[in-house]
Amino acid sequence: MDRLTADGISWTPSRRVFLRRVGITAVLTFLGLSAIIFAYSFYFTLPDVWIFPSAGVLTLGFVIEDLLRWRNLRNDLWQISEGQLIYDGPDGRAQIPLGEIDSAKVQFGTRVVVKLASGQRILMRYLPYAADTADQIDAARGPRRP
């Protein structure tokens, strides 16, 4: 991809990807907490009635935390324009020259980690096509450094 054709590319977090992640982590958290609480109640000979409500309440706390995080991330906008990777979000605006980017790699299927020449890493979360995003960033920044 040519640097000139890369202008105008933009990415935003996907609600569908976020909800899928929350659903998977909520189920795994609930099952893990249920197992721990069951072992605890078995060891101390406590009634089994409180296992699932307790696990549910604790899981709900994690889900609410994720929802609060989504409120901050849902308006993020990443774009490539004028030879820079530009971030617009609730924290303000940041511009990173494409020449400062060492690599862009997919992590956990829905995140892209952008590694800068300084060693700093930037995380782009909840992207529906993370692999394509990483490829587009790599193509826009040009050939790799030796």
C-alpha positions as CSV (number, residue, x, y, z in Angstrom):
1,M,0.0,0.0,0.0
2,D,1.2,3.4,-0.9
3,R,1.6,6.1,1.8
4,L,-0.7,8.4,-0.2
5,T,-3.5,5.8,-0.4
6,A,-3.3,5.2,3.4
7,D,-4.8,8.6,4.2
8,G,-8.3,8.6,5.4
9,I,-8.2,5.2,7.1
10,S,-9.9,5.2,10.5
11,W,-10.9,2.7,13.2
12,T,-13.3,2.8,16.2
13,P,-14.1,0.3,18.9
14,S,-17.0,-2.1,18.1
15,R,-19.9,-2.5,20.6
16,R,-20.4,-6.1,19.3
17,V,-16.8,-7.0,20.0
18,F,-17.0,-5.5,23.4
19,L,-20.2,-7.3,24.3
20,R,-18.8,-10.6,23.1
21,R,-15.7,-10.1,25.3
22,V,-17.9,-9.1,28.3
23,G,-20.1,-12.2,27.8
24,I,-17.2,-14.6,27.6
25,T,-15.4,-13.1,30.6
26,A,-18.6,-13.0,32.7
27,V,-19.3,-16.7,32.1
28,L,-15.7,-17.7,32.8
29,T,-15.6,-15.5,35.9
30,F,-19.0,-16.9,37.2
31,L,-17.8,-20.5,36.7
32,G,-14.5,-19.9,38.4
33,L,-16.0,-18.1,41.3
34,S,-18.7,-20.8,41.7
35,A,-16.0,-23.4,41.9
36,I,-14.0,-21.5,44.5
37,I,-17.1,-20.8,46.6
38,F,-18.3,-24.4,46.3
39,A,-14.9,-25.6,47.6
40,Y,-15.0,-23.0,50.4
41,S,-18.6,-24.1,51.4
42,F,-17.6,-27.8,51.2
43,Y,-14.5,-27.3,53.4
44,F,-16.4,-25.3,56.0
45,T,-19.6,-27.3,55.7
46,L,-21.7,-24.3,54.8
47,P,-25.0,-24.5,52.9
48,D,-24.9,-24.7,49.1
49,V,-27.7,-22.2,48.7
50,W,-25.4,-19.2,48.7
51,I,-22.9,-20.4,46.1
52,F,-24.6,-19.1,42.9
53,P,-26.0,-15.8,44.3
54,S,-22.6,-14.9,45.7
55,A,-20.8,-15.8,42.5
56,G,-23.4,-13.8,40.5
57,V,-23.1,-10.7,42.7
58,L,-19.3,-10.8,42.4
59,T,-19.5,-11.4,38.6
60,L,-21.9,-8.4,38.3
61,G,-19.2,-6.2,39.9
62,F,-16.8,-7.2,37.1
63,V,-19.4,-6.6,34.4
64,I,-20.2,-3.2,35.8
65,E,-16.5,-2.3,35.8
66,D,-16.3,-3.3,32.1
67,L,-19.3,-1.2,31.2
68,L,-17.8,1.8,32.9
69,R,-14.6,1.2,30.9
70,W,-16.7,1.0,27.7
71,R,-18.2,4.5,28.4
72,N,-14.7,5.9,28.1
73,L,-13.5,3.8,25.1
74,R,-16.6,3.9,22.9
75,N,-15.8,7.3,21.5
76,D,-12.2,6.6,20.6
77,L,-11.2,7.3,17.0
78,W,-7.9,6.2,15.5
79,Q,-7.0,7.4,12.0
80,I,-4.1,7.7,9.6
81,S,-3.9,11.1,8.1
82,E,-1.0,13.3,6.8
83,G,1.6,10.7,7.7
84,Q,0.5,10.3,11.3
85,L,-1.4,7.9,13.4
86,I,-3.9,10.2,15.2
87,Y,-5.9,9.3,18.3
88,D,-9.0,11.3,19.3
89,G,-10.6,10.3,22.6
90,P,-11.8,11.5,25.9
91,D,-8.2,12.1,27.0
92,G,-7.6,14.5,24.1
93,R,-5.8,14.2,20.8
94,A,-2.4,12.5,20.2
95,Q,-0.4,12.4,16.9
96,I,2.3,9.9,16.3
97,P,4.4,10.1,13.1
98,L,4.2,6.9,11.1
99,G,8.0,6.8,11.1
100,E,8.0,6.3,14.9
101,I,6.0,3.1,14.6
102,D,8.1,-0.1,14.8
103,S,5.3,-2.6,14.6
104,A,1.6,-3.2,14.9
105,K,0.6,-6.7,16.1
106,V,-2.7,-8.3,17.0
107,Q,-3.2,-9.4,20.6
108,F,-6.1,-11.6,21.8
109,G,-7.9,-11.3,18.5
110,T,-9.5,-7.9,19.0
111,R,-6.6,-5.6,20.1
112,V,-3.8,-4.1,18.2
113,V,-0.6,-3.2,20.0
114,V,1.4,-0.5,18.3
115,K,5.0,-0.5,19.4
116,L,6.9,2.8,19.0
117,A,10.6,3.3,18.3
118,S,11.0,4.6,21.9
119,G,9.7,1.2,23.3
120,Q,6.4,2.6,24.3
121,R,3.3,0.5,23.4
122,I,-0.1,1.8,22.5
123,L,-3.2,-0.4,22.7
124,M,-6.1,-0.1,20.3
125,R,-9.0,-2.1,21.9
126,Y,-12.2,-3.8,20.7
127,L,-11.5,-3.7,17.0
128,P,-13.7,-5.8,14.8
129,Y,-11.0,-6.5,12.2
130,A,-7.8,-6.3,14.3
131,A,-5.6,-8.2,11.9
132,D,-6.6,-5.9,9.0
133,T,-6.0,-2.9,11.2
134,A,-2.5,-4.1,12.1
135,D,-1.7,-4.8,8.4
136,Q,-3.0,-1.3,7.3
137,I,-0.8,0.4,10.0
138,D,2.2,-1.6,8.9
139,A,1.6,-0.8,5.3
140,A,1.1,2.9,5.9
141,R,4.3,3.3,7.9
142,G,6.4,1.9,5.0
143,P,9.2,-0.6,4.9
144,R,10.7,-1.9,8.2
145,R,13.8,-0.5,9.6
146,P,16.9,-2.8,9.6
